[in-house]
């Protein structure tokens, strides 16, 4: 979805650097994967074609923050009642 974004904080020796991968168009999403010591963050189209990929050595990644697009109704998940434990009645 447009607005999906992932922030990557990387150790760059004496300092840290922050990178950001954003789903730049409607219908695209951002996917993350960790394979063989490499963190890959990719922007992917609806059909699954990779538009661009950022790769980082896993031992240098300090933080990986996934920030999905906020929903219009304000809830985290569609269908969630807003109560902390779903539809469990209060005692």
Secondary structure, 3 states (H helix, E strand, C coil): CCCCEEEEEEECCCCEEEEEEECCCCCCEEEEEEECCEEEEEEECCCCCEEEEEEEEHHHEEEEEEECCCCCCCCCCCCCCCCCCCCCCCC
